[in-house]
Amino acid sequence: MYRTTFEKVPTFKSALRRVGRGKREVHEVKALTDVSFEVDHGTSIGIIGSNGAGKSSLMRAIAGILPPSEGRIEVHGRVSTLLALGVGFNRKLSGRENVILGGLAAGMTHAELNERYDEIAEFAELGEFIDMPMRTYSSGMYSRLAFSVAVHLNPDILLIDEALSTGDAKFKQKAARKMREVADNAGTMFLVSHSMRSIKRLCSQCLWLHKGQVMMQGEPEEVIAAYSKFLEVGEDAFTLDDM
Ligand SMILES: Nc1ncnc2c1ncn2[C@@H]1O[C@H](COP(=O)(O)OP(=O)(O)OP(=O)(O)O)[C@@H](O)[C@H]1O
């Protein structure tokens, strides 16, 4: 559950008058409710659903960035660093500095990092930008580095939120090949995507979320068919029994 406090002001004029004195309202959003599922080691699971369904919140909870306000999450293994979700970068520091700090935070030794650094930088293809402050990066450059760090730190569980990846067509292909490699090597992967093609190609399981609840979990083909039908006929006309 997210709790947001905000100032309730009816008009712009009264907003000006009441600067600093406004009444504070608390707004609660239940991003996920009664979500319960298990994922076996070695499974690539796709997470699908409309905007605001709770996909990113679920990933943040699994990564430990947002602890659940109710219930629990058991994670056996090392989850790809927070950088995978693009939230761990310090924009004042250069790409190189962020990679090194991120690696150290993920428990890597200096020697391991030295070895990995070149691979990470090479994969991200940022050229001399790797030594520039990250605030000067385009969003595509930013997500290229985040993806590269995530896949090269050898996590047991890889979390990828495609919504955050704005890499160009060439990088997207390269990233897809890398994800395929992870999936083939029996790695565990959570892939949030609006591309049903990516989910079908890369995942052996699929979870469909809607308004914070699990609508369906199973084979990607089956879940995607149900989700597509849901999008076609609309929420009111849809029943899972028809599938
Ligand atoms: N930081 C936040 N503070 C308050 N509410 C939030 C916050 N982040 C997300 N929410 C709310 O939680 C719900 C789920 O959002 P979430 O980002 O998890 O959805 P999503 O499925 O990833 O959507 P999208 O496909 O648009 O990326 C939404 O109602 C959203 O408004």
The ligand as an ORCA input file, in Angstrom:
! r2SCAN-3c Opt
* xyz 0 1
  N       5.115      5.976     -5.522
  C       3.798      5.790     -5.562
  N       2.978      6.477     -4.713
  C       1.640      6.295     -4.734
  N       1.007      5.450     -5.565
  C       1.757      4.744     -6.427
  C       3.192      4.881     -6.489
  N       3.664      4.054     -7.453
  C       2.586      3.431     -7.977
  N       1.442      3.830     -7.373
  C       0.060      3.328     -7.652
  O       0.058      1.935     -7.519
  C      -0.725      1.329     -8.538
  C       0.123      0.320     -9.297
  O       1.165      0.988     -9.991
  P       2.361      0.230    -10.735
  O       3.362      1.253    -11.147
  O       2.813     -0.899     -9.906
  O       1.597     -0.334    -12.039
  P       2.160     -1.029    -13.345
  O       1.349     -2.249    -13.565
  O       3.636     -1.206    -13.243
  O       1.798      0.043    -14.464
  P       2.488      0.441    -15.876
  O       2.112     -0.620    -16.861
  O       1.795      1.733    -16.175
  O       3.952      0.586    -15.643
  C      -1.269      2.473     -9.388
  O      -2.572      2.749     -8.950
  C      -0.361      3.640     -9.081
  O      -1.060      4.851     -9.132
*
